């Protein structure tokens, strides 16, 4: 029986489709086989045999910047007068610190405050018995205060700057707070120390338990604040100081703790 050209063409198409299906099936089986080989000896479920170790690390590093803040404030019956006096004094102090080599980027205003000043007049004369005063307070003037922070990068200049700020007549000086300009470097060093200690503990436990450490399945960390050397004065009369204060720089200690969970076999 002779097949027509149409029948031959149809059979050829079926064979091509069948070959394609077989090729796809073969690739699927090959992928499954490779996956089985790669995971041979591993549990089919997530690891349940684990150990968790912790490590605490420290890093002590010399600071490279010091931050000092100061406040100037004045009171007057009119806001504009109090502002003018405070602006003049603040500009003088800022001009001084810039003359000492402080860059514009290292001088910033932390706060600028305008607040009314009140008086509570007593309507009773001396020696008279008076009921509790319940009248409205009276505004007697306005206080204008500006707080400025400077970042000192040449730490040998800290004492001279503190002395000079006192001579500028500022009311409050706070600091210096010694720190690293890039605080993350201190935390990174402390974390590395903590990880090394955790690894040592894990290796010791694995030896004692007669097991082998596998991959890390969990990790967490926490970091503590550094402990800077502080020098501070509030409402101090620096103008009377005979010389610049001696300000030791010391070191800052950074702390970090880590927790690592290992799969064990």
C-alpha positions in Angstrom: 0.0 0.0 0.0 1.5 3.3 -1.1 1.6 6.2 1.4 0.7 9.6 0.1 3.1 12.5 0.4 0.7 13.9 3.0 1.0 10.8 5.1 4.8 10.8 4.9 4.9 14.4 6.0 2.6 13.7 9.0 4.7 10.8 10.1 7.9 12.8 9.9 6.4 15.6 12.1 5.3 13.1 14.7 8.8 11.6 14.8 10.4 15.1 15.2 8.0 15.9 18.1 8.7 12.5 19.8 12.5 13.1 19.5 12.0 16.5 21.1 10.1 15.1 24.0 12.7 12.4 24.6 15.5 15.0 24.5 13.7 17.2 27.1 13.1 14.1 29.3 16.8 13.1 29.0 17.9 16.6 30.1 15.5 16.5 33.0 16.8 13.1 34.2 20.4 14.3 33.8 19.7 17.4 35.9 18.1 15.3 38.6 21.0 12.8 38.6 23.5 15.7 39.0 21.5 17.1 41.9 21.4 13.7 43.7 25.1 13.3 43.3 25.9 16.8 44.6 23.6 16.3 47.6 24.7 12.7 48.3 25.2 12.3 52.1 23.3 15.4 52.9 20.0 15.3 54.8 16.9 15.9 52.7 15.6 18.5 55.3 17.2 21.6 56.8 20.0 21.0 59.3 18.8 20.1 62.8 22.2 19.0 64.2 23.9 22.3 65.0 26.0 24.0 67.6 25.9 27.7 68.5 28.9 29.6 69.8 29.3 33.2 70.9 32.3 35.5 71.0 33.0 38.9 72.5 35.7 41.1 71.0 37.3 44.4 71.8 39.5 46.9 69.9 41.3 49.9 71.4 42.2 52.6 68.9 43.5 56.1 69.3 40.9 58.8 68.3 41.6 61.0 65.4 39.0 63.8 66.0 37.7 65.7 69.0 34.3 67.4 69.1 33.6 70.5 71.2 30.4 72.4 71.5 29.9 75.9 73.0 26.9 78.1 73.7 26.5 81.9 73.6 23.5 83.5 75.0 22.2 87.0 75.7 19.0 88.5 77.2 17.4 91.8 76.3 13.9 93.4 76.5 13.5 93.1 72.7 14.1 89.9 70.7 16.1 91.8 68.0 18.5 93.2 70.6 19.1 89.8 72.1 19.6 88.3 68.7 22.1 91.1 67.7 24.2 90.5 70.8 24.2 86.7 70.5 25.0 86.9 66.8 28.0 89.3 67.4 29.4 87.0 70.1 28.8 83.8 68.2 30.5 85.3 65.1 33.5 86.3 67.1 33.9 82.8 68.6 33.4 81.1 65.2 35.9 83.5 63.7 38.4 82.5 66.4 38.1 78.8 65.8 38.5 79.3 62.0 41.7 81.2 62.7 42.9 78.1 64.5 42.6 76.1 61.3 39.1 74.6 61.8 37.5 74.1 58.3 34.1 75.4 57.4 32.8 71.8 57.1 33.8 71.2 60.7 31.7 74.0 62.2 27.9 73.6 62.5 25.1 75.1 64.6 23.4 72.5 66.8 20.6 74.7 68.0 19.3 78.3 67.9 16.8 79.1 70.7 14.6 82.1 71.4 12.7 82.0 74.7 10.7 84.6 76.7 11.8 85.4 80.2 9.0 85.7 82.8 8.5 87.4 86.1 5.9 86.6 88.7 5.3 89.9 90.6 4.1 89.7 94.2 1.2 92.0 94.8 1.8 91.9 98.6 4.2 94.1 100.4 6.9 92.9 102.8 5.6 91.4 106.0 2.0 91.1 104.6 0.1 87.8 104.5 -0.8 87.0 100.9 -2.9 84.3 99.3 -1.3 82.1 96.7 -0.5 84.2 93.7 -2.7 83.3 90.7 -2.0 86.1 88.3 -0.5 85.9 84.8 3.3 86.1 84.6 4.8 89.1 82.9 7.3 88.9 80.1 10.4 90.8 81.1 12.6 90.1 78.1 13.9 87.4 75.7 16.8 85.0 75.8 18.6 84.1 72.6 21.1 81.2 72.6 23.1 79.6 69.9 25.0 76.3 70.3 27.8 75.5 67.9 29.8 72.3 67.5 33.3 72.2 66.1 35.3 69.2 65.0 39.0 69.4 65.7 41.3 67.2 63.6 44.6 68.3 64.9 44.3 67.0 68.4 47.4 68.9 69.6 45.2 72.1 69.3 42.4 71.0 71.6 43.8 72.7 74.8 44.5 76.0 73.0 41.1 76.0 71.5 39.4 75.5 74.8 41.5 78.3 76.4 40.6 80.6 73.4 36.9 79.9 73.6 37.0 80.9 77.3 38.5 84.2 76.3 35.7 84.7 73.8 33.3 84.9 76.7 31.2 81.9 75.8 28.9 80.8 78.6 29.1 77.0 78.2 31.7 74.6 76.8 31.1 70.9 76.5 33.7 68.3 75.4 35.9 67.4 73.9 34.5 64.0 72.9 37.3 62.1 71.4 36.4 59.6 68.7 37.3 58.1 65.3 36.1 60.1 62.4 35.1 56.8 60.8 33.6 55.0 63.8 32.9 51.8 61.7 36.6 51.0 61.6 36.6 50.5 65.4 33.5 48.3 65.3 34.9 46.3 62.4 38.1 45.5 64.4 36.1 44.6 67.5 33.8 42.3 65.4 36.7 40.6 63.8 38.1 39.8 67.2 34.8 38.5 68.3 34.5 36.2 65.2 37.9 34.8 65.8 37.1 34.0 69.4 33.8 32.3 68.3 35.6 30.3 65.7 38.2 29.1 68.3 35.4 28.1 70.6 33.6 26.2 67.8 36.7 24.3 66.8 37.3 23.3 70.5 33.7 22.1 70.9 33.8 20.2 67.7 37.0 18.4 68.9 35.5 17.6 72.3 32.2 16.4 70.7 34.1 14.4 68.0 32.1 16.0 65.2 33.0 18.0 62.1 31.9 21.6 61.5 29.8 22.2 58.5 28.5 25.4 57.0 27.3 28.4 59.0 23.5 28.4 59.1 23.0 31.5 61.3 24.9 34.6 62.4 24.0 37.7 64.5 26.0 40.5 66.0 25.7 43.4 68.4 28.1 46.3 69.0 28.6 48.5 72.0 29.4 52.2 72.2 33.0 53.3 72.5 34.3 54.7 75.8 35.9 58.1 75.0 38.0 60.3 77.3 35.9 63.3 78.1 36.9 66.8 79.2 34.0 69.1 80.0 33.1 72.4 81.7 29.8 74.1 82.1 29.5 77.7 82.9 33.2 78.0 83.5 35.4 81.2 83.5 38.2 80.1 81.1 39.4 83.7 80.8 41.0 83.5 84.2 43.0 80.3 83.3 46.8 81.1 83.2 47.4 78.5 80.5 45.7 76.1 78.1 44.3 73.0 79.8 46.1 69.8 79.4 43.8 67.4 77.7 45.0 63.7 77.4 43.6 62.0 74.3 43.9 58.3 75.4 42.2 55.6 73.4 38.6 54.5 72.7 37.6 50.9 73.3 35.0 49.4 70.9 33.1 46.3 71.8 31.3 43.7 69.7 29.5 40.4 70.3 28.7 37.7 67.8 26.7 34.5 67.7 27.4 31.8 65.1 25.5 28.6 64.5 27.3 25.8 62.6 25.9 22.7 61.1 27.7 19.6 62.5 28.2 16.2 61.0 
